Structures are given as structure tokens and as C-alpha cells.
Amino acid sequence: MKQLHPDTSRHAVGRTLCFVGFLYLTWITAWMLERTLEQRVAAMGTDGGRFAYWTVMKLLLWVLPAGVLLRTSGRRLRDTMGLQRVRSILRWGGGIGLIFVASALITKAIGHQPLFSPHWGWPFVGGVIVAPVVEEFTFRGAVLPTLLTRYRFMAANTLTAIFFLGIHVPGWCFQDRLSAMLTQPIGGALSILVIGWVLGFVAYRSKSVAASTLTHVLNNLFSAS
């Protein structure tokens, strides 16, 4: 990765922290607005309406600001996504993704749950396709590389995983699931922290956010279905 002057790296980290703070504040606002719209807009009571709302919010509040952070850090979108690194994407993204799949299937088998029973519809598209793409671009594409200009991988990736966990908290609060998610041993906050760290590892080793996105898609596909 390109080495920056210490002063420049400090500024880059400062911009990243400002971005994360902005993301948290606007995401809480988006949840508050969603609750208000649910009472006034009929479409917000449908899966399609909620999908459209949250997709627009993620594009405006996550993707666009993350793109600005990426640009100011001097990285190109092509290099960040790493779509040309097909072998790395399959080796790291697919390999770690299959480990997540196996883990999910074993957990379901132990709990006597259906191994694969997806509920097709807009929530499925949002959880399995939109969420992984947006979250990986934001955290592993913009936040992690910027932190790496100043910190070693272990520190930068751990901070990114913590930030990734934190962005889930507003939703849990508004859905009255915070206590359950903080105490749930599997599928709760601890699992998300670990998964976030592993996704950062995949992106770092493969030098491709497309790889961590593939892992994320596979994990959500079999965990949520």
C-alpha cells in the first residue's frame, strides 16, 4: 500500500473518524425518519417500499460519502474493488465464504432447522445482495485502507470491525432487539464482530473488496435463509 507522510496519514485517519461519526448520526436519523414515514406513507408498510427506502438511504449515506473518502485517500475504485484479481477472489472470497457456509449448515443441523429455505422477495435481495455490496465498499473499501495508512493491519482491521458492529446498533435499538443481539452467543453482536474482522482479513489478503463481498454474500445467503 502507498506510504503517506505521517502528517498526511493523521489527516486521513481524522477524515475516516469524521466519516464514521457522520455515518452513525445520519443512519440514526434514517431510522427515525423511517419510523415517521411508516405512519404516514402506505408504501412503507410493504416489503418493496422498505427495500426502496433503505436502498436509497444506503446509496446516499453510505456509498456516496465512502466514495468521497476513497477519493481523498488517493485510491482508485478499480484497485479497491480488485475485480481483475479473479484467482484471489475465488481463493479467499470463495474459500472463506464456504467455511462460513459450512459453519451455518452445521449450526442449523444441530438445531434441527432447514438447511436452506430462502424466503424470496425484497428482504432477501436487500440482505443477501445490497447489504454485502454496500457494507463491504464502505468498511473494507473505504474505512480499512485509510486506517492502514497509519496503523498496522491488526489494529486497523479491529477498529474497522468495531465500527462495522457499531453501525448495526441503531437498527437493533429501533427494532427493540438490542438486548437480545448483545447477549445472543451465535448470530449476535459477537458473531458480527468476528465476521467483520474476517471480512477485513479477506479483503486485505486478496487485495480485493470483491473477495470480501463474495464472502459476505455467501455468509448472508446461508445464515439468513
C-alpha positions as CSV (number, residue, x, y, z in Angstrom):
1,M,0.0,0.0,0.0
2,K,1.1,3.5,-0.8
3,Q,3.0,5.0,2.2
4,L,2.0,8.5,3.3
5,H,3.8,11.2,5.2
6,P,2.9,10.9,8.9
7,D,1.0,14.2,8.9
8,T,-0.9,13.1,5.9
9,S,-1.8,9.8,7.4
10,R,-3.0,11.5,10.6
11,H,-5.3,13.7,8.4
12,A,-6.5,10.6,6.6
13,V,-7.4,8.9,9.9
14,G,-9.1,12.1,11.0
15,R,-11.2,12.1,7.9
16,T,-12.1,8.5,8.5
17,L,-13.3,9.1,12.0
18,C,-15.3,12.0,10.8
19,F,-16.9,9.8,8.2
20,V,-17.8,7.1,10.7
21,G,-19.3,9.7,13.0
22,F,-21.3,11.2,10.1
23,L,-22.4,7.7,9.1
24,Y,-23.6,6.9,12.6
25,L,-25.5,10.2,13.0
26,T,-27.2,10.1,9.6
27,W,-28.1,6.4,10.0
28,I,-29.8,7.0,13.3
29,T,-31.7,9.9,11.5
30,A,-32.6,7.5,8.7
31,W,-34.2,5.1,11.2
32,M,-36.1,7.9,12.9
33,L,-37.4,9.1,9.5
34,E,-38.4,5.5,8.6
35,R,-40.5,5.3,11.8
36,T,-42.2,8.5,10.9
37,L,-42.9,7.5,7.3
38,E,-44.3,4.2,8.3
39,Q,-47.2,6.0,10.0
40,R,-47.8,8.4,7.0
41,V,-46.8,6.6,3.8
42,A,-48.7,3.4,2.9
43,A,-45.9,2.1,0.8
44,M,-43.6,1.9,3.8
45,G,-45.7,-0.9,5.1
46,T,-44.7,-3.1,2.2
47,D,-41.5,-5.0,1.6
48,G,-40.9,-3.2,-1.7
49,G,-41.4,0.2,-0.1
50,R,-39.0,-0.5,2.7
51,F,-36.5,-2.0,0.3
52,A,-36.6,1.1,-1.9
53,Y,-36.2,3.4,1.2
54,W,-33.3,1.6,2.7
55,T,-31.5,1.2,-0.7
56,V,-31.8,4.9,-1.3
57,M,-30.6,5.7,2.2
58,K,-27.6,3.4,1.8
59,L,-26.6,5.0,-1.5
60,L,-26.9,8.5,-0.1
61,L,-25.5,8.0,3.4
62,W,-23.0,5.1,2.9
63,V,-21.8,4.8,-0.7
64,L,-21.5,8.4,-1.8
65,P,-19.6,9.6,1.4
66,A,-17.5,6.4,1.3
67,G,-16.6,7.2,-2.4
68,V,-15.5,10.7,-1.3
69,L,-13.3,9.2,1.5
70,L,-11.9,6.8,-1.0
71,R,-11.1,9.5,-3.5
72,T,-9.5,11.8,-0.9
73,S,-7.3,8.9,0.3
74,G,-5.8,8.7,-3.2
75,R,-7.1,5.2,-4.0
76,R,-8.8,4.3,-7.3
77,L,-12.2,2.4,-7.3
78,R,-10.8,-0.2,-9.8
79,D,-7.9,-1.0,-7.5
80,T,-10.1,-1.1,-4.4
81,M,-12.7,-3.5,-5.9
82,G,-10.0,-5.7,-7.4
83,L,-12.3,-7.3,-9.9
84,Q,-9.4,-8.2,-12.1
85,R,-8.0,-10.5,-9.3
86,V,-10.2,-13.4,-10.2
87,R,-8.0,-16.1,-8.6
88,S,-7.7,-14.1,-5.3
89,I,-11.4,-13.5,-5.3
90,L,-12.2,-17.2,-5.7
91,R,-9.4,-18.4,-3.3
92,W,-10.0,-16.0,-0.5
93,G,-13.6,-14.8,-1.0
94,G,-14.9,-18.2,-2.1
95,G,-12.8,-20.2,0.3
96,I,-13.6,-18.3,3.4
97,G,-17.2,-18.0,2.3
98,L,-17.5,-21.7,2.0
99,I,-16.2,-22.0,5.6
100,F,-18.9,-19.7,6.7
101,V,-21.5,-21.7,4.7
102,A,-20.3,-25.0,6.3
103,S,-20.5,-23.4,9.8
104,A,-24.0,-22.1,9.1
105,L,-25.2,-25.5,7.9
106,I,-23.6,-27.4,10.8
107,T,-25.3,-24.9,13.3
108,K,-28.7,-25.5,11.5
109,A,-28.3,-29.2,11.5
110,I,-27.5,-29.3,15.2
111,G,-30.6,-27.1,15.8
112,H,-32.8,-29.3,13.6
113,Q,-33.5,-26.4,11.3
114,P,-33.9,-26.5,7.5
115,L,-30.5,-26.3,5.9
116,F,-31.6,-23.9,3.1
117,S,-35.0,-22.4,3.0
118,P,-34.7,-18.9,1.5
119,H,-37.7,-16.5,1.6
120,W,-37.6,-15.0,-1.8
121,G,-38.6,-11.3,-2.0
122,W,-37.3,-7.8,-1.4
123,P,-35.9,-8.6,2.1
124,F,-33.8,-11.4,0.6
125,V,-32.4,-9.1,-2.1
126,G,-31.6,-6.4,0.5
127,G,-30.0,-8.8,2.9
128,V,-28.1,-11.0,0.5
129,I,-27.1,-8.6,-2.3
130,V,-27.5,-5.0,-1.4
131,A,-26.2,-5.1,2.2
132,P,-23.0,-7.0,1.4
133,V,-22.1,-4.8,-1.5
134,V,-22.7,-1.5,0.3
135,E,-21.2,-2.6,3.6
136,E,-18.0,-4.0,2.0
137,F,-17.5,-1.0,-0.2
138,T,-17.9,1.3,2.9
139,F,-16.0,-0.5,5.5
140,R,-13.5,-2.7,3.7
141,G,-13.2,-0.5,0.7
142,A,-13.0,3.0,2.3
143,V,-12.5,2.8,6.0
144,L,-10.0,-0.1,6.4
145,P,-7.5,1.1,3.7
146,T,-7.5,4.6,5.1
147,L,-6.8,3.4,8.6
148,L,-4.0,1.2,7.2
149,T,-2.1,4.4,6.2
150,R,-1.3,4.9,9.9
151,Y,-2.0,1.7,11.8
152,R,-0.8,-1.9,11.3
153,F,-3.3,-4.4,9.9
154,M,-4.3,-5.9,13.3
155,A,-5.2,-2.5,14.8
156,A,-6.8,-1.1,11.6
157,N,-8.9,-4.2,11.0
158,T,-10.0,-4.5,14.6
159,L,-11.1,-0.8,14.6
160,T,-12.9,-1.4,11.3
161,A,-14.7,-4.4,12.7
162,I,-15.8,-2.4,15.7
163,F,-17.1,0.4,13.5
164,F,-18.9,-2.3,11.4
165,L,-20.5,-3.7,14.5
166,G,-21.5,-0.2,15.7
167,I,-23.5,0.6,12.6
168,H,-25.8,-2.3,13.4
169,V,-26.7,-0.9,16.8
170,P,-29.2,1.8,15.7
171,G,-31.3,-0.8,13.8
172,W,-31.3,-3.1,16.8
173,C,-32.4,-0.3,19.1
174,F,-35.3,0.8,16.8
175,Q,-36.4,-2.8,16.4
176,D,-36.2,-3.5,20.1
177,R,-33.6,-6.2,19.6
178,L,-30.6,-4.6,21.2
179,S,-30.6,-6.7,24.4
180,A,-31.1,-9.9,22.5
181,M,-28.3,-9.2,20.0
182,L,-25.8,-8.2,22.7
183,T,-26.4,-11.4,24.6
184,Q,-27.1,-13.9,21.8
185,P,-24.0,-16.2,21.5
186,I,-24.5,-17.1,17.9
187,G,-25.7,-14.6,15.3
188,G,-25.5,-11.7,17.7
189,A,-23.0,-8.8,18.3
190,L,-20.0,-11.1,18.9
191,S,-20.6,-13.0,15.7
192,I,-20.9,-9.8,13.7
193,L,-17.6,-8.5,15.3
194,V,-15.8,-11.7,14.3
195,I,-17.3,-11.8,10.8
196,G,-16.4,-8.2,10.3
197,W,-12.8,-8.9,11.3
198,V,-12.6,-12.0,9.0
199,L,-14.1,-9.9,6.1
200,G,-11.3,-7.4,6.6
201,F,-8.7,-10.1,6.6
202,V,-10.2,-11.5,3.3
203,A,-10.1,-8.0,1.7
204,Y,-6.5,-7.4,2.9
205,R,-5.0,-10.7,1.8
206,S,-6.8,-10.8,-1.6
207,K,-6.3,-7.1,-2.2
208,S,-9.9,-7.1,-3.4
209,V,-13.1,-5.8,-1.9
210,A,-14.9,-8.0,-4.4
211,A,-13.5,-11.0,-2.5
212,S,-14.8,-9.9,0.9
213,T,-18.1,-9.1,-0.8
214,L,-18.3,-12.7,-2.1
215,T,-17.6,-14.0,1.4
216,H,-20.3,-11.6,2.8
217,V,-22.9,-12.7,0.2
218,L,-22.3,-16.4,1.0
219,N,-22.5,-15.8,4.7
220,N,-25.8,-13.9,4.5
221,L,-27.2,-16.3,2.0
222,F,-27.0,-19.3,4.2
223,S,-27.3,-17.5,7.6
224,A,-30.5,-15.7,6.8
225,S,-32.2,-18.5,4.8
